[in-house]
Amino acid sequence: MAHFNLADYQTVQERIDLLKKTHPGSRIVNRMVHIDDTSIIVECSIYLNLEDTEPTCVDLAHEVKDASPVNKTSWVENCATSSTGRAISLLGGPFSPKGKRPSREEMSKVERGNKATQVTSKDIQDAATVSALNDLWSKAVDSGDSVKLISEFTARKKALGG
């Protein structure tokens, strides 16, 4: 299990404040790329000058509804914040000190995930309903297993008619 210090990571608000201080004419533009009943993907584009027609940096974030206490009510906002922090970090230097691209908020999720129960392939196959599968997905996100298990979740969801 990887160990890290949350204090080594900037908050998204710190990144935004630094962006506005160093580039007063900068713009942050968020756009929903995907949204359904259970997940969202938000793209964030960073423009350093008012007259820029193309963004300097672009990045994405993904959130799952109900994957954590905050995502029960604010999953859309959480995703927009994550995508903003990730996009600003692409500017490098003071926007991503020590090469730490994730924000403190994202690393807090990892820390919670390290403490969460891990999800197995057997758990996925044993899920009898889409609702049970969605609950497992939330646990997989919290434990950091969602990326390696996404194809199994997708296949099981299709098998359950979801």
Summary of the structure (lengths in Angstrom):
residues: 162
radius of gyration: 17.4
end to end distance: 33.4
largest distance: 54.6
contacts: 478
relative contact order: 0.15
helix: 52%
strand: 16%
